[in-house]
Amino acid sequence: MLDPISRVRRFNRAVTSEVGALDTSFLGRGRPLGAARVLNAIGHGRSDVADLRDYLALDSGLMSRFLRSLEDEELVTTKPHPDDARRRIVRLTAAGRREFEAYETLSNAQAEQMLARTSQPDALLAAMDMVAAALARNRISIEQTDPRAEPSRHCLGEYYAELSRRFERGFDVTLSRDPDAADMISPRGAFFVALSDGLPLGCVGLKGNGGAVAEIKRLWVAPSARGLGLGRRLMQAAEDAARALSITTLRLDTNSALGEAMQLYRKTGWTEIARFNDDPYPDLFFEKQL
């Protein structure tokens, strides 16, 4: 049986080969993977050069070389920021936009072919999600958003589906309180989503009523991202938002089937209290003074 280090290195070699990291002409477009990744990030809206460099984890010298090569191909233009001459803004030219779209088409086809080669695509995707979340854990952002936005709706749908699987009698969101999350919108409350390179990995809601007491609702973290501290980060974001709204007492309810959630609450200063609502699903109730 291979030892763990050998297995990790085998995985690294397989990925390097599959994505063409060593190719001088990534996907046959005439430039290496590094330059293609820069072009891709610009095409997806990252125009500030410093932000682009941080996103790709490139040093200044390498970023400059990639940008010069793309400028020489007349695929991008770089200009000073209109409000800050110390910053630079990079844009795709018309030719750059066509090249970006060509890469998108080829990359999608490559992904489809990879999934078509396995008899267990869902298992492969789950493994990929776990690896991506673990490797990019320091770049997972917590962002406040509307609970009706698409990333929020994705997280809530996954959350409800998980409750339905884990609760003995299933779960019907229409029977719970505030099923539409209407009170999780500023200025009464807030809603947060954890994002990894644009993909939603978790959520939490702060349900307010304009008073000093509010509730934490809908805490969920994708199975692929559990164990990375996201639940704690989401809860902290909700608590910070509560303080900003002058909320002094937070409450939440949960079900004893969700053991990991109860463990998190007890470790982060929540105290068990008596039932405070008539929701049919929770059997445990907590409170925290801010």
Secondary structure, 3 states (H helix, E strand, C coil): CCCHHHHHHHHHHHHHHHHCCCCCCHHHCCCCHHHHHHHHHHHCCCCEHHHHHHHHCCCHHHHHHHHHHHHHCCCEEEEEECCEEEEEEEEECHHHHHHHHHHHHHHHHHHHHHHHCCCCHHHHHHHHHHHHHHHCHHHCEEEECCCCCHHHHHHHHHHHHHHHHHCCCCCCHHHCCCCCCHHHCCCCCEEEEEEECCEEEEEEEEECCCCCEEEEEEEEECHHHCCCCHHHHHHHHHHHHHHHCCCCEEEEEECCCCHHHHHHHHHCCCEEECCCCCCCCCCEEEEEEC
